[in-house]
């Protein structure tokens, strides 16, 4: 069983990009945040900040307590995507990139003589050198090598930052037994408790499970079979997934923490979600919207509609839902969200019999085409006037937006 994959994971990526662009931040504890507000959370932290216990999700006020000298930087998400593309090209000059897993992770398939431990290490070192040559010192990566993509990712997490770890097939069992079960992707705190209920506390016990036992723990025969083979180093194809929702959420800056501000942001989010729905060629039949205030009051409304893809119909539905909003609230509105669900591929959806619905769909597609050519929001519905700059492009994790005029 040969080494088949390298997995590249950029270290503290968002914070490292900020340090790359601003030399004064290099070597300093910094955190990337969505906005300058004490009520928000850290999206990413530099390794210098992580040394103080600051991580993704740490509240800004808590980060200040842990590290009084920390610098907070508002995220520049378009820039992270630009650098991501430079990194993909740099890696591609050493070995073809077979899968972009997220904005800071990618996998590369090894072929022929590249699958030997010696050659795999040479390629990994060449990737590190090429990234450094292209972008400089602040941006480093950890690389793992293994016989399948999942194990290569696990290997890449062993030594951070700037490490390289290989799981040679003849040492695989012993190397895996040195890890915790939570070192495997998909086994978080909740799944760890589920394993513990079945008496599985160590990786050695995990590896001893047969297919039937793994299926019982996962609650799925498909996942059980898949994990059985993955843990033994076999190269298992990805499971095809079906998209279930399209949605967006937004933490409001202080000046927008009013019902009118929240309404404007939600209208913007609906525009974004509907445009995205059409770009992936799906229709939706259900929408939910919700808000949360600073003192944790919550409100949610939902509605169904005959499956459609156009923005106008969902905006009209939202207008009726917003009329149900109980006001006033005891505290300012902090967070808004919306989700389109009950998705169907456009090819499987039944078109409306009403001519007005056909016209609305054509209008939405025409707006998409104009915005692609002349820039986002070149045309928009009147309800968005005054809210053009709300809900900007947010941090890209697994979904990497295209940086072109159609980005909404």
C-alpha positions in Angstrom: 0.0 0.0 0.0 1.8 3.2 -1.2 1.6 6.8 0.0 -1.0 8.3 -2.3 -1.6 11.9 -1.0 -0.1 15.0 0.4 -2.4 17.3 2.5 -1.4 21.0 2.8 -2.8 23.0 5.7 -1.8 26.7 5.9 -0.9 27.7 9.5 -3.0 30.3 11.2 -4.0 31.4 7.7 -6.1 34.5 8.2 -3.8 36.0 10.9 -0.7 35.1 8.8 -2.1 37.0 5.8 -2.5 40.0 8.0 1.1 39.7 9.2 2.2 39.2 5.6 0.6 42.4 4.5 1.7 44.4 7.5 5.2 43.7 8.7 4.6 45.6 11.9 2.3 42.7 13.0 4.8 40.0 12.5 5.8 38.2 15.6 2.9 39.9 17.5 -0.3 38.5 19.0 -3.1 39.4 16.7 -6.7 38.2 16.2 -8.9 38.6 13.1 -12.4 39.8 14.0 -15.5 40.5 11.9 -15.9 44.1 13.2 -14.5 46.5 15.8 -16.9 45.6 18.7 -16.4 44.1 22.1 -19.4 41.8 21.7 -18.0 40.0 18.7 -15.6 36.9 18.7 -12.2 36.1 17.2 -12.4 34.5 13.8 -8.7 33.5 13.8 -5.6 34.1 16.0 -1.9 34.2 15.3 0.3 31.6 17.0 1.6 34.4 19.3 -2.0 34.9 20.4 -2.7 31.2 20.6 0.1 31.0 23.2 -2.2 33.0 25.5 -5.2 30.6 25.0 -6.9 32.7 22.4 -8.6 30.7 19.6 -11.5 30.9 17.1 -14.6 31.8 19.0 -12.9 33.6 21.9 -14.9 36.8 22.7 -13.0 40.0 22.1 -13.3 41.1 25.7 -11.9 37.8 26.9 -9.0 38.0 24.5 -8.1 41.4 25.9 -8.0 39.9 29.4 -5.9 37.0 28.3 -3.5 39.2 26.3 -3.7 42.9 26.9 -1.2 43.7 24.1 -3.2 41.8 21.4 -4.0 43.7 18.2 -7.4 43.2 16.6 -7.7 43.3 12.8 -11.0 43.4 10.9 -11.0 40.6 8.4 -10.4 41.4 4.7 -12.0 38.3 3.1 -11.4 39.3 -0.5 -7.7 39.5 0.3 -7.7 36.0 1.9 -9.2 34.6 -1.3 -6.6 36.4 -3.4 -3.7 34.9 -1.4 -5.4 31.5 -1.5 -5.3 31.5 -5.3 -1.6 32.4 -5.2 -1.0 29.5 -2.8 -2.9 27.0 -5.0 -0.8 28.1 -8.0 2.4 27.8 -6.0 1.6 24.3 -4.9 0.6 23.5 -8.5 4.1 24.3 -9.7 5.3 21.4 -7.5 2.6 18.9 -7.9 -1.0 19.1 -9.3 -3.7 20.1 -6.7 -6.3 17.4 -6.9 -8.8 18.9 -4.4 -9.2 22.3 -2.7 -10.8 21.3 0.6 -11.1 24.8 2.1 -9.5 28.3 1.8 -6.5 27.1 3.7 -6.4 23.3 2.9 -5.8 21.3 -0.2 -4.9 17.8 -1.2 -2.5 16.5 -3.9 -2.5 13.0 -5.4 0.9 11.4 -5.8 1.6 9.3 -8.8 4.2 6.6 -9.7 7.6 7.3 -8.2 6.2 10.2 -6.2 4.6 7.6 -3.9 7.9 6.6 -2.2 8.6 8.1 1.2 11.8 9.8 -0.1 10.1 11.4 -3.1 7.0 12.4 -1.1 9.2 14.3 1.4 11.1 16.0 -1.4 7.8 17.3 -3.0 6.6 18.4 0.5 9.8 20.4 1.0 9.5 21.9 -2.5 6.0 23.0 -1.8 7.1 24.8 1.4 10.0 26.5 -0.5 7.7 27.6 -3.3 5.2 29.1 -0.9 8.0 30.9 0.9 9.5 32.1 -2.4 6.0 33.4 -3.6 4.7 34.9 -0.4 7.5 35.2 2.2 8.1 34.1 5.8 4.8 34.8 7.6 2.8 32.2 5.5 3.8 28.7 6.4 2.1 25.3 6.1 2.0 21.9 7.7 2.0 18.9 5.3 0.9 15.4 5.9 1.6 12.3 3.7 -0.4 9.1 3.9 -2.2 6.4 1.8 -5.5 8.3 1.8 -6.6 11.9 2.0 -8.2 11.6 5.5 -5.1 10.1 7.0 -2.9 12.7 5.2 -5.0 15.4 6.9 -4.5 13.8 10.3 -0.8 13.5 9.7 -0.6 17.2 8.8 -2.1 18.1 12.2 0.6 16.3 14.1 3.3 18.9 13.8 2.3 22.6 13.7 3.3 25.1 12.6 5.5 24.5 9.6 5.8 20.7 10.0 5.9 17.6 7.9 4.6 14.2 9.1 4.4 11.0 7.2 2.4 7.9 8.0 4.3 5.1 6.1 1.9 2.2 5.4 4.1 -0.3 7.3 4.0 2.0 10.4 0.4 3.1 10.1 -1.1 1.2 13.0 1.5 2.1 15.4 1.5 5.8 14.4 -2.3 6.0 14.7 -2.3 4.4 18.1 -0.3 7.4 19.4 -3.2 9.8 18.6 -6.4 10.6 20.5 -9.7 9.7 18.8 -10.5 13.4 18.6 -7.5 13.9 16.3 -9.6 12.4 13.5 -11.8 14.7 11.5 -15.5 14.2 12.3 -14.9 13.1 15.9 -15.6 16.2 18.0 -16.6 16.4 21.6 -20.2 15.1 20.9 -19.0 12.2 18.8 -16.3 11.4 21.4 -19.0 11.0 24.0 -20.9 8.7 21.7 -17.7 6.5 21.2 -17.2 6.5 25.0 -20.7 5.2 25.5 -19.7 2.2 23.4 -16.5 1.7 25.4 -14.2 3.3 22.9 -11.7 5.7 24.6 -8.5 5.2 22.7 -7.5 5.0 19.0 -6.3 1.4 19.7 -9.8 0.5 20.7 -11.2 2.4 17.7 -8.9 0.4 15.3 -10.1 -2.8 16.9 -13.8 -2.2 15.9 -15.1 -4.3 13.0 -17.5 -2.9 10.4 -20.6 -3.8 12.2 -19.4 -2.1 15.5 -18.3 1.1 13.6 -21.7 1.2 11.9 -23.5 1.0 15.2 -21.4 3.8 16.7 -21.8 6.1 13.7 -25.4 5.2 13.3 -24.8 4.5 9.6 -23.7 1.4 7.7 -22.2 3.6 5.0 -20.1 5.6 7.4 -19.1 2.5 9.4 -17.9 0.7 6.2 -16.1 3.9 5.1 -14.3 4.5 8.3 -13.3 0.8 8.6 -11.4 1.0 5.3 -10.1 4.6 5.8 -8.5 3.6 9.2 -6.6 0.8 7.4 -5.2 3.2 4.8 -7.4 2.2 1.9 -8.3 5.0 -0.6 -12.1 5.3 -0.4 -14.0 7.6 -2.7 -15.8 10.5 -1.2 -19.5 10.0 -0.4 -21.7 12.1 -2.7 -23.6 14.7 -0.7 -26.8 16.5 -1.5 -27.1 20.2 -0.8 -29.8 20.8 1.8 -29.7 24.6 2.6 -28.5 27.9 1.4 -28.2 30.6 4.1 -26.4 33.5 5.6 -26.0 35.1 9.0 -24.5 38.5 10.1 -23.5 40.1 13.4 -24.7 43.7 13.2 -22.3 46.5 13.9 -23.5 48.9 16.7 -25.0 51.5 14.3 -27.3 48.8 12.7 -28.7 47.2 15.9 -32.2 48.5 15.4 -35.3 46.8 13.8 -34.8 49.0 10.6 -31.1 48.1 10.5 -31.8 44.4 11.0 -34.4 44.4 8.3 -32.0 46.1 5.8 -29.4 43.5 6.5 -31.8 40.6 6.1 -33.0 42.0 2.8 -29.3 42.0 1.7 -28.9 38.4 2.9 -31.9 37.2 1.0 -30.5 38.9 -2.2 -27.2 37.0 -1.6 -28.9 33.7 -0.8 -31.2 33.8 -3.9 -28.4 34.7 -6.2 -26.3 31.8 -4.8 -29.4 29.5 -5.1 -29.5 30.3 -8.9 -25.8 29.9 -9.3 -25.9 26.3 -8.0 -29.1 25.7 -10.1 -31.5 24.9 -7.2 -34.9 26.0 -6.2 -36.2 26.4 -2.6 -39.5 25.7 -0.9 -39.0 27.0 2.6 -37.4 30.1 4.3 -36.7 30.8 7.9 -35.4 34.1 9.3 -34.3 34.9 12.9 -32.7 37.5 15.2 -31.0 37.5 18.5 -30.6 40.5 20.8 -27.7 41.5 23.1 -29.5 39.9 26.1 -30.2 36.7 24.1 -33.8 37.3 23.3 -34.7 35.3 20.1 -37.3 35.6 17.4 -37.8 33.3 14.4 -40.3 33.1 11.6 -40.7 30.6 8.8 -42.8 30.2 5.7 -43.3 27.8 2.8 -43.7 28.6 -0.8 -44.1 26.6 -4.0 -40.6 25.8 -5.1 -39.0 28.8 -6.9 -35.6 30.4 -7.5 -36.4 34.1 -7.9 -35.5 36.9 -5.4 -38.8 38.8 -5.6 -41.0 36.0 -4.4 -38.8 35.4 -1.4 -38.6 39.1 -0.6 -42.5 39.3 -0.6 -42.6 36.3 1.7 -40.0 38.0 4.0 -42.1 41.2 4.1 -45.1 39.2 5.5 -42.8 37.4 8.0 -41.3 40.7 9.2 -44.8 42.0 10.0 -44.9 39.4 12.8 -41.8 40.9 14.5 -42.7 41.7 18.2 -41.4 45.1 19.1 -39.9 46.7 21.0 -37.2 44.4 22.2 -35.5 45.0 25.6 -32.0 45.1 24.1 -30.5 46.0 20.7 -30.5 43.4 18.0 -27.1 41.7 17.7 -27.4 38.9 15.1 -29.6 38.1 12.1 -29.8 35.0 10.0 -31.8 33.5 7.2 -31.9 30.0 5.5 -33.5 28.7 2.3 -34.2 25.0 2.6 -36.2 22.2 1.1 -34.0 22.5 -2.0 -34.6 20.8 -5.3 -32.2 20.7 -8.3 -33.6 23.1 -11.0 -33.8 20.1 -13.4 -36.2 18.3 -11.0 -38.4 21.3 -10.0 -41.9 21.8 -11.5 -42.3 25.3 -13.0 -45.2 27.5 -11.9 -48.2 27.7 -14.2 -48.5 31.4 -13.5 -47.0 33.7 -16.1 -46.1 36.3 -13.4 -43.8 33.7 -11.7 -42.0 33.0 -15.0 -41.5 36.7 -15.5 -40.1 37.1 -11.9 -37.6 34.3 -12.5 -36.5 35.8 -15.8 -36.0 39.1 -14.1 -33.8 37.5 -11.4 -31.6 35.8 -14.0 -31.4 39.1 -16.0 -30.3 40.9 -12.8 -27.6 38.2 -12.3 -26.3 38.7 -15.8 -26.2 42.5 -15.5 -24.4 42.2 -12.1 -21.8 39.8 -13.5 -21.0 42.2 -16.3 -21.2 45.6 -14.6 -20.5 44.8 -10.9 -22.4 43.6 -7.9 -25.6 45.5 -7.1 -25.5 47.3 -10.5 -29.2 46.5 -10.4 -31.2 45.5 -7.4 -34.7 45.6 -5.9 -35.7 48.9 -4.3 -35.9 47.3 -0.8 -32.1 47.1 -0.8 -31.5 50.8 -1.3 -29.6 52.1 1.8 -28.4 48.6 2.6 -25.9 48.1 -0.2 -22.9 48.0 2.2 -24.5 45.8 4.8 -23.5 42.1 5.1 -20.3 42.2 3.1 -18.4 39.2 2.0 -17.7 37.1 5.1 -14.9 34.9 6.0 -14.5 32.0 3.6 -13.9 28.6 5.1 -15.1 25.7 3.0 -17.1 27.8 0.5 -14.7 30.0 -1.5 -16.5 32.8 -3.3 -15.3 33.8 -6.8 -13.8 37.2 -6.8 -15.6 38.8 -9.8 -18.4 41.3 -10.3 -21.0 38.7 -9.6 -19.8 38.2 -6.0 -22.8 39.1 -3.8 
